[in-house]
Amino acid sequence: MKGVSKMNSFYVEIIVVLLFFSLSAAIIIQQFVVAHNKSQLSEDTSAATVYAQNWLEQLQTCDTSEDLSERLPSEAVWDGKNKAVLFYDGDWNLISSQQDAVYTARISMEVQERESGTMLLIFVQMEKNTQQEPFLLCSLESKRYLPESGITVGQEVSHVN
C-alpha cells in the first residue's frame, strides 16, 4: 500500500510541474506576440515618418495646386482640387490600386490668402490599412509664407538706401 501512495504523490507532483510549465509557456508566448506587434508598429511608424518627411521636403516649394499635381507621381489619386492619395504595398512601393494597398499617404494643400501675403499649408498623413479601419501612423504639416510683394521665401532682398 505504501508503494501505491508514493506513486500517486509522484504523479501529482509531475502534474503540478507540467501545469506550472504550461502556464509559464503560455504567458511567455503572449509576451513574445506583444513584443512582435510593438516592434512591427515601430517599424511601420518609422518608415511612414521617413516617407512623410520626404513628401514634405519635395512639396515645400509648391506655390499652387498645379505645382502640387506636377510634383506628385502619376499613381496619385486626386480627391478634390488640393488633395491627393498615394497607395503603397507592404514593401513601400507605389501602386495604383487601393485594394492591394497596405499603406496610404494622404497629401493636401491649403491656401490661406491674407492682406500681407499667402500662407501655404501642406499636410501629409500616413496610414496603415487594417481590416477594421485605417490606423494613423504619422501626421506632418509644413507651412510656407509667400509675401504679397512677389518675393518668395529664400529669395534675396536688396535694400536701396
C-alpha positions in Angstrom: 0.0 0.0 0.0 2.9 2.4 0.8 4.3 1.9 -2.7 1.0 2.9 -4.3 0.6 6.1 -2.3 4.2 7.1 -3.2 3.4 6.6 -6.9 0.3 8.7 -6.6 2.1 11.5 -4.9 4.8 11.3 -7.6 2.2 11.6 -10.4 0.5 14.5 -8.6 3.9 16.3 -8.4 4.6 15.6 -12.1 1.1 17.0 -13.0 1.7 20.1 -10.9 5.1 20.7 -12.5 3.6 20.2 -16.0 0.8 22.7 -15.2 3.3 25.2 -14.0 5.5 24.9 -17.1 2.4 25.0 -19.4 1.2 28.2 -17.7 4.6 29.8 -17.9 4.9 28.9 -21.6 1.5 30.4 -22.3 2.5 33.7 -20.6 5.8 33.8 -22.3 4.3 33.2 -25.8 1.8 36.0 -25.2 4.7 38.4 -24.3 6.5 37.4 -27.4 3.4 38.2 -29.5 3.0 41.6 -27.8 6.7 42.4 -28.3 6.5 41.4 -32.0 3.4 43.6 -32.5 5.1 46.6 -30.9 8.2 46.0 -33.0 6.1 45.9 -36.2 4.3 49.1 -35.2 7.6 50.8 -34.5 9.0 49.8 -37.9 5.8 51.0 -39.7 5.8 54.3 -37.9 9.5 54.9 -38.6 9.1 54.1 -42.3 5.9 56.2 -42.6 7.6 59.2 -40.9 10.5 59.0 -43.4 8.2 58.9 -46.4 6.0 61.7 -45.0 9.2 63.8 -44.4 10.3 63.1 -48.0 7.0 64.2 -49.4 7.0 67.4 -47.3 10.5 68.3 -48.5 9.6 67.7 -52.1 6.3 69.7 -51.8 7.6 72.7 -49.7 8.5 74.6 -52.9 5.0 74.4 -54.3 3.3 77.7 -54.9 0.0 76.5 -56.3 -2.1 73.4 -56.5 -0.8 73.0 -60.1 2.7 72.7 -58.7 1.4 70.1 -56.3 0.0 68.0 -59.1 3.2 68.2 -61.1 5.3 67.0 -58.2 3.2 64.0 -57.3 3.7 60.7 -59.2 1.1 59.5 -61.8 -0.1 56.9 -59.3 -1.7 59.7 -57.2 -5.5 59.6 -57.0 -6.9 63.1 -56.7 -9.7 63.6 -54.1 -10.6 67.2 -54.8 -8.6 70.1 -56.1 -5.8 70.2 -53.5 -6.0 66.6 -52.1 -4.2 63.5 -53.3 -3.9 59.9 -52.1 -1.0 57.6 -52.7 -1.1 53.9 -52.2 1.8 51.7 -51.1 2.3 47.9 -50.9 3.8 46.1 -47.9 7.4 46.9 -49.2 6.6 50.7 -49.5 6.4 50.6 -53.3 3.9 52.9 -55.0 0.9 51.2 -56.5 -2.2 52.5 -58.3 -4.7 50.1 -56.7 -6.4 50.9 -53.4 -7.5 47.3 -52.9 -3.9 46.0 -52.8 -2.6 48.9 -50.6 -1.1 48.2 -47.2 -0.2 51.9 -46.5 -1.8 55.1 -47.7 -0.4 58.6 -47.9 -2.9 61.5 -47.8 -1.5 64.7 -49.1 -3.3 68.0 -49.1 -2.5 71.7 -49.6 -4.4 74.6 -48.1 -4.0 78.1 -49.3 -4.8 80.9 -46.9 -4.9 84.4 -48.5 -4.1 87.3 -46.2 -3.6 91.0 -46.7 0.1 90.7 -46.2 0.6 87.6 -48.3 -0.3 83.9 -48.7 0.2 81.1 -46.3 0.6 77.6 -47.8 -0.1 74.7 -45.6 0.8 71.2 -46.7 -0.4 68.2 -44.7 0.8 64.6 -45.1 -0.9 61.7 -43.2 0.5 58.2 -43.4 -1.9 55.4 -42.6 -1.7 51.6 -42.3 -4.8 49.9 -43.8 -6.2 47.3 -41.5 -9.3 45.2 -41.8 -11.3 47.3 -39.3 -10.2 50.9 -40.3 -7.1 52.8 -41.3 -4.6 53.2 -38.5 -2.8 56.6 -38.4 1.0 56.1 -38.3 2.1 59.7 -38.5 0.8 63.2 -39.5 3.1 66.0 -40.5 2.5 69.6 -41.7 4.5 72.3 -43.3 3.8 76.0 -43.5 5.2 78.4 -46.1 4.7 82.1 -46.2 4.6 83.9 -49.5 4.7 87.7 -49.1 2.4 89.9 -51.2 5.3 91.8 -52.8 6.1 88.8 -55.0 9.3 87.8 -53.2 9.3 84.1 -52.4 10.9 82.6 -49.4 14.6 82.0 -49.9 14.9 84.9 -52.4 17.4 87.6 -51.5 16.0 91.1 -51.0 18.2 94.1 -51.8 17.6 97.3 -49.9 18.0 100.6 -51.7 19.2 103.4 -49.4 
